[in-house]
Amino acid sequence: MIIEIGIVAGDIWHYLDQHGETKLTSLISGLDKPKDLILMSLGWLAREGHVILQKENGDYSIALRK
């Protein structure tokens, strides 16, 4: 499972690098991965300090940390 989380974390990083700051709902629809796996991977990236998460109007805004 940890390997899948790491792979999806890489997919998220590349998505954000190409698209810039995005909403969680857009990220989930933009990646063809299960929502639970995306959330676990996003948590990993946040814990490692690679992304910035901010709650906005019932959704979350996600951006790469520069």
PDB file of N, CA, C and O in Angstrom, chain B, residues numbered from 101:
ATOM      1  N   MET B 101       0.822  -1.206   0.000  1.00  0.00           N
ATOM      2  CA  MET B 101       0.000   0.000   0.000  1.00  0.00           C
ATOM      3  C   MET B 101       0.860   1.261   0.000  1.00  0.00           C
ATOM      4  O   MET B 101       0.522   2.246  -0.656  1.00  0.00           O
ATOM      5  N   ILE B 102       1.955   1.231   0.724  1.00  0.00           N
ATOM      6  CA  ILE B 102       2.815   2.410   0.813  1.00  0.00           C
ATOM      7  C   ILE B 102       3.379   2.782  -0.557  1.00  0.00           C
ATOM      8  O   ILE B 102       3.602   3.959  -0.841  1.00  0.00           O
ATOM      9  N   ILE B 103       3.606   1.789  -1.396  1.00  0.00           N
ATOM     10  CA  ILE B 103       4.123   2.060  -2.740  1.00  0.00           C
ATOM     11  C   ILE B 103       3.074   2.806  -3.564  1.00  0.00           C
ATOM     12  O   ILE B 103       3.392   3.765  -4.268  1.00  0.00           O
ATOM     13  N   GLU B 104       1.812   2.352  -3.469  1.00  0.00           N
ATOM     14  CA  GLU B 104       0.732   3.022  -4.202  1.00  0.00           C
ATOM     15  C   GLU B 104       0.554   4.467  -3.732  1.00  0.00           C
ATOM     16  O   GLU B 104       0.335   5.368  -4.543  1.00  0.00           O
ATOM     17  N   ILE B 105       0.648   4.678  -2.426  1.00  0.00           N
ATOM     18  CA  ILE B 105       0.531   6.032  -1.874  1.00  0.00           C
ATOM     19  C   ILE B 105       1.638   6.922  -2.426  1.00  0.00           C
ATOM     20  O   ILE B 105       1.393   8.069  -2.798  1.00  0.00           O
ATOM     21  N   GLY B 106       2.845   6.393  -2.476  1.00  0.00           N
ATOM     22  CA  GLY B 106       3.981   7.152  -3.010  1.00  0.00           C
ATOM     23  C   GLY B 106       3.831   7.472  -4.485  1.00  0.00           C
ATOM     24  O   GLY B 106       4.175   8.569  -4.924  1.00  0.00           O
ATOM     25  N   ILE B 107       3.323   6.530  -5.244  1.00  0.00           N
ATOM     26  CA  ILE B 107       3.122   6.753  -6.681  1.00  0.00           C
ATOM     27  C   ILE B 107       2.076   7.835  -6.908  1.00  0.00           C
ATOM     28  O   ILE B 107       2.273   8.727  -7.733  1.00  0.00           O
ATOM     29  N   VAL B 108       0.964   7.763  -6.182  1.00  0.00           N
ATOM     30  CA  VAL B 108      -0.088   8.766  -6.338  1.00  0.00           C
ATOM     31  C   VAL B 108       0.391  10.127  -5.831  1.00  0.00           C
ATOM     32  O   VAL B 108       0.003  11.159  -6.378  1.00  0.00           O
ATOM     33  N   ALA B 109       1.227  10.139  -4.797  1.00  0.00           N
ATOM     34  CA  ALA B 109       1.808  11.407  -4.333  1.00  0.00           C
ATOM     35  C   ALA B 109       2.610  12.051  -5.463  1.00  0.00           C
ATOM     36  O   ALA B 109       2.557  13.268  -5.641  1.00  0.00           O
ATOM     37  N   GLY B 110       3.342  11.256  -6.218  1.00  0.00           N
ATOM     38  CA  GLY B 110       4.062  11.769  -7.384  1.00  0.00           C
ATOM     39  C   GLY B 110       3.119  12.282  -8.450  1.00  0.00           C
ATOM     40  O   GLY B 110       3.381  13.309  -9.076  1.00  0.00           O
ATOM     41  N   ASP B 111       2.017  11.569  -8.662  1.00  0.00           N
ATOM     42  CA  ASP B 111       1.009  12.020  -9.631  1.00  0.00           C
ATOM     43  C   ASP B 111       0.424  13.369  -9.215  1.00  0.00           C
ATOM     44  O   ASP B 111       0.223  14.251 -10.049  1.00  0.00           O
ATOM     45  N   ILE B 112       0.153  13.520  -7.916  1.00  0.00           N
ATOM     46  CA  ILE B 112      -0.380  14.787  -7.400  1.00  0.00           C
ATOM     47  C   ILE B 112       0.626  15.904  -7.611  1.00  0.00           C
ATOM     48  O   ILE B 112       0.264  16.992  -8.059  1.00  0.00           O
ATOM     49  N   TRP B 113       1.876  15.645  -7.294  1.00  0.00           N
ATOM     50  CA  TRP B 113       2.923  16.661  -7.438  1.00  0.00           C
ATOM     51  C   TRP B 113       3.002  17.121  -8.901  1.00  0.00           C
ATOM     52  O   TRP B 113       3.066  18.319  -9.175  1.00  0.00           O
ATOM     53  N   HIS B 114       2.997  16.173  -9.826  1.00  0.00           N
ATOM     54  CA  HIS B 114       3.065  16.526 -11.248  1.00  0.00           C
ATOM     55  C   HIS B 114       1.817  17.290 -11.698  1.00  0.00           C
ATOM     56  O   HIS B 114       1.918  18.237 -12.478  1.00  0.00           O
ATOM     57  N   TYR B 115       0.653  16.885 -11.213  1.00  0.00           N
ATOM     58  CA  TYR B 115      -0.587  17.583 -11.554  1.00  0.00           C
ATOM     59  C   TYR B 115      -0.515  19.037 -11.093  1.00  0.00           C
ATOM     60  O   TYR B 115      -0.839  19.950 -11.853  1.00  0.00           O
ATOM     61  N   LEU B 116      -0.091  19.249  -9.850  1.00  0.00           N
ATOM     62  CA  LEU B 116       0.002  20.609  -9.326  1.00  0.00           C
ATOM     63  C   LEU B 116       1.087  21.421 -10.040  1.00  0.00           C
ATOM     64  O   LEU B 116       0.932  22.627 -10.234  1.00  0.00           O
ATOM     65  N   ASP B 117       2.164  20.776 -10.424  1.00  0.00           N
ATOM     66  CA  ASP B 117       3.238  21.450 -11.148  1.00  0.00           C
ATOM     67  C   ASP B 117       2.737  21.932 -12.512  1.00  0.00           C
ATOM     68  O   ASP B 117       3.119  23.010 -12.967  1.00  0.00           O
ATOM     69  N   GLN B 118       1.887  21.143 -13.160  1.00  0.00           N
ATOM     70  CA  GLN B 118       1.365  21.503 -14.478  1.00  0.00           C
ATOM     71  C   GLN B 118       0.192  22.475 -14.415  1.00  0.00           C
ATOM     72  O   GLN B 118       0.068  23.349 -15.272  1.00  0.00           O
ATOM     73  N   HIS B 119      -0.678  22.329 -13.397  1.00  0.00           N
ATOM     74  CA  HIS B 119      -1.910  23.101 -13.335  1.00  0.00           C
ATOM     75  C   HIS B 119      -1.879  24.249 -12.330  1.00  0.00           C
ATOM     76  O   HIS B 119      -2.768  25.100 -12.342  1.00  0.00           O
ATOM     77  N   GLY B 120      -0.885  24.286 -11.475  1.00  0.00           N
ATOM     78  CA  GLY B 120      -0.835  25.317 -10.442  1.00  0.00           C
ATOM     79  C   GLY B 120      -1.825  25.027  -9.325  1.00  0.00           C
ATOM     80  O   GLY B 120      -2.326  23.910  -9.196  1.00  0.00           O
ATOM     81  N   GLU B 121      -2.098  26.037  -8.527  1.00  0.00           N
ATOM     82  CA  GLU B 121      -3.013  25.880  -7.403  1.00  0.00           C
ATOM     83  C   GLU B 121      -4.368  25.385  -7.899  1.00  0.00           C
ATOM     84  O   GLU B 121      -4.891  25.874  -8.901  1.00  0.00           O
ATOM     85  N   THR B 122      -4.927  24.413  -7.188  1.00  0.00           N
ATOM     86  CA  THR B 122      -6.185  23.808  -7.611  1.00  0.00           C
ATOM     87  C   THR B 122      -7.040  23.442  -6.408  1.00  0.00           C
ATOM     88  O   THR B 122      -6.550  23.388  -5.279  1.00  0.00           O
ATOM     89  N   LYS B 123      -8.289  23.196  -6.650  1.00  0.00           N
ATOM     90  CA  LYS B 123      -9.219  22.753  -5.615  1.00  0.00           C
ATOM     91  C   LYS B 123      -9.136  21.234  -5.482  1.00  0.00           C
ATOM     92  O   LYS B 123      -8.810  20.532  -6.438  1.00  0.00           O
ATOM     93  N   LEU B 124      -9.433  20.745  -4.291  1.00  0.00           N
ATOM     94  CA  LEU B 124      -9.408  19.304  -4.056  1.00  0.00           C
ATOM     95  C   LEU B 124     -10.364  18.583  -4.999  1.00  0.00           C
ATOM     96  O   LEU B 124     -10.018  17.534  -5.543  1.00  0.00           O
ATOM     97  N   THR B 125     -11.547  19.125  -5.197  1.00  0.00           N
ATOM     98  CA  THR B 125     -12.508  18.471  -6.099  1.00  0.00           C
ATOM     99  C   THR B 125     -11.959  18.365  -7.525  1.00  0.00           C
ATOM    100  O   THR B 125     -12.188  17.365  -8.206  1.00  0.00           O
ATOM    101  N   SER B 126     -11.240  19.387  -7.972  1.00  0.00           N
ATOM    102  CA  SER B 126     -10.635  19.351  -9.315  1.00  0.00           C
ATOM    103  C   SER B 126      -9.507  18.332  -9.373  1.00  0.00           C
ATOM    104  O   SER B 126      -9.346  17.632 -10.373  1.00  0.00           O
ATOM    105  N   LEU B 127      -8.732  18.250  -8.307  1.00  0.00           N
ATOM    106  CA  LEU B 127      -7.634  17.276  -8.255  1.00  0.00           C
ATOM    107  C   LEU B 127      -8.187  15.859  -8.321  1.00  0.00           C
ATOM    108  O   LEU B 127      -7.668  15.019  -9.056  1.00  0.00           O
ATOM    109  N   ILE B 128      -9.231  15.596  -7.559  1.00  0.00           N
ATOM    110  CA  ILE B 128      -9.830  14.260  -7.544  1.00  0.00           C
ATOM    111  C   ILE B 128     -10.385  13.894  -8.914  1.00  0.00           C
ATOM    112  O   ILE B 128     -10.217  12.765  -9.376  1.00  0.00           O
ATOM    113  N   SER B 129     -11.044  14.847  -9.560  1.00  0.00           N
ATOM    114  CA  SER B 129     -11.585  14.543 -10.887  1.00  0.00           C
ATOM    115  C   SER B 129     -10.499  14.503 -11.958  1.00  0.00           C
ATOM    116  O   SER B 129     -10.672  13.844 -12.984  1.00  0.00           O
ATOM    117  N   GLY B 130      -9.386  15.195 -11.737  1.00  0.00           N
ATOM    118  CA  GLY B 130      -8.307  15.241 -12.715  1.00  0.00           C
ATOM    119  C   GLY B 130      -7.393  14.035 -12.696  1.00  0.00           C
ATOM    120  O   GLY B 130      -6.699  13.758 -13.675  1.00  0.00           O
ATOM    121  N   LEU B 131      -7.390  13.313 -11.577  1.00  0.00           N
ATOM    122  CA  LEU B 131      -6.566  12.106 -11.466  1.00  0.00           C
ATOM    123  C   LEU B 131      -7.482  10.891 -11.515  1.00  0.00           C
ATOM    124  O   LEU B 131      -8.528  10.874 -10.865  1.00  0.00           O
ATOM    125  N   ASP B 132      -7.107   9.905 -12.259  1.00  0.00           N
ATOM    126  CA  ASP B 132      -7.911   8.689 -12.368  1.00  0.00           C
ATOM    127  C   ASP B 132      -7.474   7.691 -11.296  1.00  0.00           C
ATOM    128  O   ASP B 132      -6.983   6.603 -11.597  1.00  0.00           O
ATOM    129  N   LYS B 133      -7.668   8.096 -10.025  1.00  0.00           N
ATOM    130  CA  LYS B 133      -7.272   7.276  -8.878  1.00  0.00           C
ATOM    131  C   LYS B 133      -8.402   7.301  -7.851  1.00  0.00           C
ATOM    132  O   LYS B 133      -9.202   8.237  -7.843  1.00  0.00           O
ATOM    133  N   PRO B 134      -8.481   6.289  -6.985  1.00  0.00           N
ATOM    134  CA  PRO B 134      -9.506   6.308  -5.946  1.00  0.00           C
ATOM    135  C   PRO B 134      -9.322   7.501  -4.995  1.00  0.00           C
ATOM    136  O   PRO B 134      -8.199   7.871  -4.652  1.00  0.00           O
ATOM    137  N   LYS B 135     -10.440   8.089  -4.583  1.00  0.00           N
ATOM    138  CA  LYS B 135     -10.410   9.267  -3.717  1.00  0.00           C
ATOM    139  C   LYS B 135      -9.634   8.997  -2.429  1.00  0.00           C
ATOM    140  O   LYS B 135      -8.847   9.838  -1.994  1.00  0.00           O
ATOM    141  N   ASP B 136      -9.847   7.834  -1.816  1.00  0.00           N
ATOM    142  CA  ASP B 136      -9.148   7.513  -0.564  1.00  0.00           C
ATOM    143  C   ASP B 136      -7.634   7.521  -0.759  1.00  0.00           C
ATOM    144  O   ASP B 136      -6.898   8.007   0.100  1.00  0.00           O
ATOM    145  N   LEU B 137      -7.175   6.991  -1.868  1.00  0.00           N
ATOM    146  CA  LEU B 137      -5.742   6.945  -2.150  1.00  0.00           C
ATOM    147  C   LEU B 137      -5.191   8.349  -2.393  1.00  0.00           C
ATOM    148  O   LEU B 137      -4.078   8.661  -1.970  1.00  0.00           O
ATOM    149  N   ILE B 138      -5.958   9.188  -3.065  1.00  0.00           N
ATOM    150  CA  ILE B 138      -5.554  10.579  -3.283  1.00  0.00           C
ATOM    151  C   ILE B 138      -5.429  11.308  -1.950  1.00  0.00           C
ATOM    152  O   ILE B 138      -4.471  12.050  -1.733  1.00  0.00           O
ATOM    153  N   LEU B 139      -6.390  11.097  -1.062  1.00  0.00           N
ATOM    154  CA  LEU B 139      -6.347  11.768   0.233  1.00  0.00           C
ATOM    155  C   LEU B 139      -5.166  11.299   1.083  1.00  0.00           C
ATOM    156  O   LEU B 139      -4.525  12.111   1.750  1.00  0.00           O
ATOM    157  N   MET B 140      -4.877  10.005   1.064  1.00  0.00           N
ATOM    158  CA  MET B 140      -3.710   9.507   1.806  1.00  0.00           C
ATOM    159  C   MET B 140      -2.418  10.094   1.248  1.00  0.00           C
ATOM    160  O   MET B 140      -1.533  10.491   2.005  1.00  0.00           O
ATOM    161  N   SER B 141      -2.317  10.146  -0.058  1.00  0.00           N
ATOM    162  CA  SER B 141      -1.126  10.681  -0.707  1.00  0.00           C
ATOM    163  C   SER B 141      -0.975  12.178  -0.451  1.00  0.00           C
ATOM    164  O   SER B 141       0.136  12.675  -0.265  1.00  0.00           O
ATOM    165  N   LEU B 142      -2.080  12.877  -0.445  1.00  0.00           N
ATOM    166  CA  LEU B 142      -2.065  14.308  -0.160  1.00  0.00           C
ATOM    167  C   LEU B 142      -1.617  14.563   1.278  1.00  0.00           C
ATOM    168  O   LEU B 142      -0.870  15.505   1.542  1.00  0.00           O
ATOM    169  N   GLY B 143      -2.070  13.731   2.193  1.00  0.00           N
ATOM    170  CA  GLY B 143      -1.619  13.820   3.579  1.00  0.00           C
ATOM    171  C   GLY B 143      -0.119  13.603   3.697  1.00  0.00           C
ATOM    172  O   GLY B 143       0.552  14.285   4.472  1.00  0.00           O
ATOM    173  N   TRP B 144       0.402  12.668   2.942  1.00  0.00           N
ATOM    174  CA  TRP B 144       1.837  12.404   2.931  1.00  0.00           C
ATOM    175  C   TRP B 144       2.588  13.647   2.447  1.00  0.00           C
ATOM    176  O   TRP B 144       3.556  14.078   3.073  1.00  0.00           O
ATOM    177  N   LEU B 145       2.135  14.217   1.330  1.00  0.00           N
ATOM    178  CA  LEU B 145       2.782  15.414   0.785  1.00  0.00           C
ATOM    179  C   LEU B 145       2.708  16.593   1.760  1.00  0.00           C
ATOM    180  O   LEU B 145       3.660  17.362   1.897  1.00  0.00           O
ATOM    181  N   ALA B 146       1.564  16.722   2.434  1.00  0.00           N
ATOM    182  CA  ALA B 146       1.407  17.812   3.405  1.00  0.00           C
ATOM    183  C   ALA B 146       2.348  17.604   4.590  1.00  0.00           C
ATOM    184  O   ALA B 146       2.985  18.553   5.047  1.00  0.00           O
ATOM    185  N   ARG B 147       2.439  16.396   5.079  1.00  0.00           N
ATOM    186  CA  ARG B 147       3.308  16.088   6.221  1.00  0.00           C
ATOM    187  C   ARG B 147       4.770  16.336   5.873  1.00  0.00           C
ATOM    188  O   ARG B 147       5.545  16.795   6.713  1.00  0.00           O
ATOM    189  N   GLU B 148       5.139  16.037   4.655  1.00  0.00           N
ATOM    190  CA  GLU B 148       6.513  16.240   4.202  1.00  0.00           C
ATOM    191  C   GLU B 148       6.798  17.707   3.853  1.00  0.00           C
ATOM    192  O   GLU B 148       7.943  18.070   3.585  1.00  0.00           O
ATOM    193  N   GLY B 149       5.756  18.546   3.857  1.00  0.00           N
ATOM    194  CA  GLY B 149       5.939  19.970   3.589  1.00  0.00           C
ATOM    195  C   GLY B 149       6.005  20.336   2.119  1.00  0.00           C
ATOM    196  O   GLY B 149       6.514  21.400   1.767  1.00  0.00           O
ATOM    197  N   HIS B 150       5.496  19.466   1.256  1.00  0.00           N
ATOM    198  CA  HIS B 150       5.561  19.722  -0.180  1.00  0.00           C
ATOM    199  C   HIS B 150       4.367  20.501  -0.728  1.00  0.00           C
ATOM    200  O   HIS B 150       4.452  21.105  -1.797  1.00  0.00           O
ATOM    201  N   VAL B 151       3.241  20.485   0.018  1.00  0.00           N
ATOM    202  CA  VAL B 151       2.045  21.194  -0.440  1.00  0.00           C
ATOM    203  C   VAL B 151       1.505  22.089   0.675  1.00  0.00           C
ATOM    204  O   VAL B 151       1.765  21.880   1.860  1.00  0.00           O
ATOM    205  N   ILE B 152       0.750  23.082   0.246  1.00  0.00           N
ATOM    206  CA  ILE B 152       0.043  23.977   1.160  1.00  0.00           C
ATOM    207  C   ILE B 152      -1.448  23.725   0.961  1.00  0.00           C
ATOM    208  O   ILE B 152      -1.945  23.763  -0.164  1.00  0.00           O
ATOM    209  N   LEU B 153      -2.158  23.469   2.057  1.00  0.00           N
ATOM    210  CA  LEU B 153      -3.596  23.228   2.017  1.00  0.00           C
ATOM    211  C   LEU B 153      -4.300  24.358   2.757  1.00  0.00           C
ATOM    212  O   LEU B 153      -3.902  24.735   3.859  1.00  0.00           O
ATOM    213  N   GLN B 154      -5.349  24.893   2.139  1.00  0.00           N
ATOM    214  CA  GLN B 154      -6.149  25.936   2.771  1.00  0.00           C
ATOM    215  C   GLN B 154      -7.618  25.655   2.501  1.00  0.00           C
ATOM    216  O   GLN B 154      -8.010  25.366   1.370  1.00  0.00           O
ATOM    217  N   LYS B 155      -8.429  25.745   3.559  1.00  0.00           N
ATOM    218  CA  LYS B 155      -9.870  25.524   3.390  1.00  0.00           C
ATOM    219  C   LYS B 155     -10.500  26.794   2.857  1.00  0.00           C
ATOM    220  O   LYS B 155     -10.290  27.881   3.396  1.00  0.00           O
ATOM    221  N   GLU B 156     -11.284  26.644   1.779  1.00  0.00           N
ATOM    222  CA  GLU B 156     -11.946  27.779   1.133  1.00  0.00           C
ATOM    223  C   GLU B 156     -13.347  27.383   0.702  1.00  0.00           C
ATOM    224  O   GLU B 156     -13.510  26.541  -0.181  1.00  0.00           O
ATOM    225  N   ASN B 157     -14.352  27.980   1.313  1.00  0.00           N
ATOM    226  CA  ASN B 157     -15.751  27.792   0.910  1.00  0.00           C
ATOM    227  C   ASN B 157     -16.163  26.324   0.799  1.00  0.00           C
ATOM    228  O   ASN B 157     -16.761  25.921  -0.199  1.00  0.00           O
ATOM    229  N   GLY B 158     -15.855  25.546   1.793  1.00  0.00           N
ATOM    230  CA  GLY B 158     -16.262  24.142   1.805  1.00  0.00           C
ATOM    231  C   GLY B 158     -15.398  23.209   0.974  1.00  0.00           C
ATOM    232  O   GLY B 158     -15.680  22.012   0.905  1.00  0.00           O
ATOM    233  N   ASP B 159     -14.367  23.720   0.352  1.00  0.00           N
ATOM    234  CA  ASP B 159     -13.437  22.915  -0.428  1.00  0.00           C
ATOM    235  C   ASP B 159     -12.035  23.256   0.061  1.00  0.00           C
ATOM    236  O   ASP B 159     -11.869  24.158   0.882  1.00  0.00           O
ATOM    237  N   TYR B 160     -11.045  22.557  -0.424  1.00  0.00           N
ATOM    238  CA  TYR B 160      -9.660  22.846  -0.064  1.00  0.00           C
ATOM    239  C   TYR B 160      -8.888  23.290  -1.296  1.00  0.00           C
ATOM    240  O   TYR B 160      -9.033  22.730  -2.383  1.00  0.00           O
ATOM    241  N   SER B 161      -8.068  24.306  -1.097  1.00  0.00           N
ATOM    242  CA  SER B 161      -7.165  24.777  -2.142  1.00  0.00           C
ATOM    243  C   SER B 161      -5.808  24.129  -1.869  1.00  0.00           C
ATOM    244  O   SER B 161      -5.341  24.095  -0.731  1.00  0.00           O
ATOM    245  N   ILE B 162      -5.186  23.618  -2.926  1.00  0.00           N
ATOM    246  CA  ILE B 162      -3.921  22.887  -2.800  1.00  0.00           C
ATOM    247  C   ILE B 162      -2.912  23.505  -3.746  1.00  0.00           C
ATOM    248  O   ILE B 162      -3.208  23.747  -4.916  1.00  0.00           O
ATOM    249  N   ALA B 163      -1.715  23.758  -3.230  1.00  0.00           N
ATOM    250  CA  ALA B 163      -0.645  24.315  -4.062  1.00  0.00           C
ATOM    251  C   ALA B 163       0.690  23.708  -3.635  1.00  0.00           C
ATOM    252  O   ALA B 163       0.871  23.311  -2.484  1.00  0.00           O
ATOM    253  N   LEU B 164       1.607  23.646  -4.576  1.00  0.00           N
ATOM    254  CA  LEU B 164       2.969  23.219  -4.230  1.00  0.00           C
ATOM    255  C   LEU B 164       3.638  24.311  -3.416  1.00  0.00           C
ATOM    256  O   LEU B 164       3.462  25.499  -3.685  1.00  0.00           O
ATOM    257  N   ARG B 165       4.408  23.895  -2.417  1.00  0.00           N
ATOM    258  CA  ARG B 165       5.199  24.847  -1.649  1.00  0.00           C
ATOM    259  C   ARG B 165       6.436  25.198  -2.473  1.00  0.00           C
ATOM    260  O   ARG B 165       7.160  24.313  -2.931  1.00  0.00           O
ATOM    261  N   LYS B 166       6.665  26.477  -2.654  1.00  0.00           N
ATOM    262  CA  LYS B 166       7.813  26.938  -3.466  1.00  0.00           C
ATOM    263  C   LYS B 166       9.069  26.992  -2.645  1.00  0.00           C
ATOM    264  O   LYS B 166      10.127  27.354  -3.159  1.00  0.00           O
TER     265      LYS B 166
END
